[in-house]
Each structure stands twice: as structure tokens, then as C-alpha cells.
Amino acid sequence: MSRRVRHWLAGAGITALAATLGITLAVRGGATPACAAPPSGNTVHKGKASFYDAGRSGGNCSFPGPPADRLYVALGSSQYSGGAACGSYLDVTGPKGTVRVMVMDQCGGCGPTKIDLSTEAFTRIADRSQGIASVTYRAALNPPLDGGLTFRIKGGASQYWFAVQVGNHGNPLRSVEAKGTSGGFRKAARQTDNYWTIEGGLGPGPYSITVTDVYGQKATATGIRMVTKQVQRSTVSLISPATPSSSPSAPASPSAPPPSPTPTESVTPTATVEAIAGAAPLPGPRC
């Protein structure tokens, strides 16, 4: 019996056994782990950090580009969690200090506690010559941000298929709901490229969009238009000025927290917005 036939039979046997036991087999690297969630709450993670340069790319999160300060991070598949970590922030502490970074990318070769920092971020917490450094990291709760929520309609979207990216939210998002000029709010489905979609569309707009983070904080923006590939800025935020925020325990410098990412593409006129009172922060999701 050839080796290829033996391997095929072995694979078929495993598949049959999995079916008998009711186990779903996921292709390595092709599915989000069953127990997956972005870093949140006050949990401190211990792991390793390497570094890379994303250039002008916005990473797997499909942002228009990297944050202006170029302090960003890529997470392994379990913590990237199918895009659920996109746009949130981490405080990463290494041998030289602590840096705050925005989640912008997925790291294909990273395990559950391995992260990949931008070169600029890595040099804040370790010597570049190390290559890999031991670190601890945790979610930055309610990080101060410059401006309100932003919205970006995906290229190819129309009145018949709605797809929006939410930016400048700080904490991981739990849900996005939207409605057109008629009908009620409809729940959008999160996609791995950091867009939220509604099949069948919501009409020509303008739209009202309600955003909720993992801690139950909520805000609604109105007047979002069907204009693709441009950033529409609002003045509402999930994080009110009175909301306590976490800060790095050992900041690399006494300067203020880094500003939120600034898109490099053209920006549409500011949307009309209204705020909805958010609930007090709750512990993050658990597997």
C-alpha cells in the first residue's frame, strides 16, 4: 500500500471519528479558534513580542493606513478573534518601559501569547537588537482618543448591501446596528476584515448607526451617508470624558497618551450625531 493511500485512509479515519464524536475539525490557520476573544478587562497576559513594519498598510483590520504615531500591534488568531480586536488598544510592558499600541493586524505565526509590535513600538520597550523580548500586556480600558467615532463605507457597498467600518472606538466592539430612513435598527454581522455588513441593504441612506463595546458602553451617530472609501467623522464617543481610563503602569515617557489613528485619505463632512448614555464598564468576555 502506498504512503499516499495510507495517509488518505488515516485522514479519513480521523474525520469519521470526529463526525462520530460530534467534533468539528478546523483547518489550521483557516478558522477562528472556538475559544477566542480580544484582550479586555484587567487581565494581564504574559508572552513574547517581536517586531515588523506594515509600511503604509492598515493591516488585516483594513484601516486606511497605520496610526499617525505608528504604534500598532498584530495579534495571533485567538486574540485577533476574527477582527473583534481591531481598533482596540493594549498597554505593552517590556524591559525598557511601557507603550500603548493600537490593534491593527493579525499575526499568522503568533501563538496565543505572542504579539508582533511595530518597529517604533518595540524600540520603546526593548532594544531592537534583542529581536524578541519578554513582555506583559493588557487591554487599555477606555483609552483617551482624539475626536469621536468614525465610519467608512466599504467599496462596493450600495443601498442593496450595507458594509461599514467603525473607527476611533478604543475598546473592542461587541455589536453594530444600523437603519436607513425607514424601518428599525438591524444588527450587522462582523467580518474578519473589520467591516460590519447587512445583507439586503438599508436603502440609499442617510443612516443611523449604534455602536456598543464589550463593556456595554453605547453611542449612536446619525446622518452617515452612502459614500464609499471615505472616512465620515462624528462627534459622539463610546468613552465620555468622565469615564475612568487605564494608563500604562510604567510609561516610557511622561507625555500624554498617543492620539488616535489619523486616516490619510479624504474626509467627508462631519455627520450629525446624538449620544446614548452607556452602561458602566463590565468585565470583558470570557471563553
Secondary structure, DSSP 8 states (H G I E B T S, - for coil): --HHHHHHHHHHHHHHHHHHHT-----TTTS--SS-----TT--EEEEEEEE--TT--GGGT-SS--TT--EEEE-HHHHGGGTTTTBEEEEEETTEEEEEEEEEE-TT--TTEEEEEHHHHHHHS-GGGSSEEEEEEE-SS---SS--EEEE-TT-BTTEEEEEEES-BS-EEEEEEE-SSS--EE-EE-TTS-EEEET---S--EEEEEEETTS-EEEEEEE---BTSEEE-S--SS-TTS-----SSBSSSS---------S-EE----EE-------------
